[in-house]
Amino acid sequence: MAISIPTIPATAAQRLFLGAQGLLDDPARRATTASLQALIERLGFVQVDTINVVARAHDLTLFSRLDGYRPEQLKKLLEEKRSLFEGFTHDASAIPTAWFPHWKPRFARDRERFHAHAWWQYHFRGTDGGQVVKDVKARIKHEGPLKSSDFEHPEKRGPWWGWKPQKAALDFLWRSGELMIPRREGFQKLYDLTERVLPEHHGLPCPDAGGHLEWACAAAAERLWVFTPKELADFFDAIEAPEARAWCAAAEREGRIVPVQVEGADGEIRPAFALADWEARLARLPEPTERTRLLCPFDPILRDRARALRRFGFDYRFEAFVPEPKRQYGYFVLPILENGRLVGRLDPKLHRDRDLLEIKGLWWEPGVKATKARKRGLDEALERLATFVGADSIQPA
């Protein structure tokens, strides 16, 4: 007898993803370092980015879920409590320190990749790269935490970020796990020996391949609820897609996950997997509210652009690195989430010298009407954002 595979309607799939990623919780709940730690553990990590046209990306991601969040709370978790560390997933991220051993396989992988990549030859051209790395680490060992600017090099470098060899050495040592970032000054990274930054975690054993695969897939599944094997592999960028497929096959046999069909925003039905209790989780989720939230371009629900299009019908492209004449929308465009739907986008800019939040452009999605209620919700969201970034006034589009 054939087993019937359930179909998850598009709206239910959207709710499950929003619920998994904390966007259905009450954002007015109390914001403490403990609640912030719990939120980041729930998300899995939060991407850190340097662009500050309105606020840092990580701050926007957290503020969209927790009204009372303040950047100094994240700083405390990273720099004082050390319950988070700054490392790499698909990009630089704040990650729960409890998972540090599962970054050891990545450290070894990245060390090999850097050596074999053109990156190494480019940044260390004309020098002995291995010796530069040793010298940089030796200075930090004897002098304590140092920034890239603490290292001088007379040669002006080319277009690949203009990095000097010592800066490349710092990044290599960080990506390979020999250095960590104990703190930032003016958002510049300071680097120190890992054993001094995370003494209790540095010596923990590296998990075996099976244990690492189980963690990578199970932890990702718990933060997606509905997923494909590729989405599991891409979540932490810790394993390869064939490994995730093998894990899914085993987890299905064990009854931990189940095959489902997922309806996309375009109406197309696609195969996927879901946690075995997805229906119970869906039943416990609150309905999306009409409250408007402004999302970071690197928000977890947008990180996979293809999935965002498939799940929400929202076609998003980050255009900061697109030449201005070729941009469709703007430099740092924030998607607008309302009632569980991505209904529009806006291009903000904070003028810190005037305490002014300028909205350079506003675009509603096709079929979305700018009703009075919708505009009022957006105005309230902009007022919250202005307060968060310290703007006294808002200049509308």
HELIX and SHEET records of a PDB file:
HELIX    1   1 ALA A   10  ALA A   20  1                                  11    
HELIX    2   2 THR A   33  LEU A   43  1                                  11    
HELIX    3   3 ALA A   57  PHE A   63  1                                   7    
HELIX    4   4 PRO A   71  GLU A   79  1                                   9    
HELIX    5   5 THR A   97  TRP A  103  5                                   7    
HELIX    6   6 LYS A  104  ALA A  116  1                                  13    
HELIX    7   7 ALA A  118  HIS A  123  1                                   6    
HELIX    8   8 GLY A  129  GLU A  143  1                                  15    
HELIX    9   9 SER A  148  ASP A  150  5                                   3    
HELIX   10  10 PRO A  165  ARG A  175  1                                  11    
HELIX   11  11 THR A  194  VAL A  197  1                                   4    
HELIX   12  12 PRO A  199  HIS A  202  1                                   4    
HELIX   13  13 ALA A  209  LEU A  224  1                                  16    
HELIX   14  14 PRO A  229  PHE A  236  1                                   8    
HELIX   15  15 ALA A  241  ARG A  253  1                                  13    
HELIX   16  16 TRP A  278  ARG A  284  1                                   7    
HELIX   17  17 ARG A  305  PHE A  312  1                                   8    
HELIX   18  18 GLU A  324  LYS A  326  5                                   3    
HELIX   19  19 LYS A  372  VAL A  389  1                                  18    
SHEET    1   A 4 THR A   7  ILE A   8  0                                        
SHEET    2   A 4 ILE A 257  GLU A 263  1                                        
SHEET    3   A 4 ILE A 269  LEU A 275 -1                                        
SHEET    4   A 4 VAL A 226  PHE A 227 -1                                        
SHEET    1   B 3 VAL A  46  GLN A  47  0                                        
SHEET    2   B 3 ALA A  92  PRO A  96 -1                                        
SHEET    3   B 3 LEU A  84  PHE A  88 -1                                        
SHEET    1   C 2 LEU A 179  GLU A 185  0                                        
SHEET    2   C 2 GLN A 188  LEU A 193 -1                                        
SHEET    1   D 5 THR A 292  LEU A 294  0                                        
SHEET    2   D 5 LEU A 334  GLU A 338 -1                                        
SHEET    3   D 5 ARG A 341  HIS A 351 -1                                        
SHEET    4   D 5 LEU A 356  TRP A 364 -1                                        
SHEET    5   D 5 SER A 393  GLN A 395  1                                        
END                                                                             
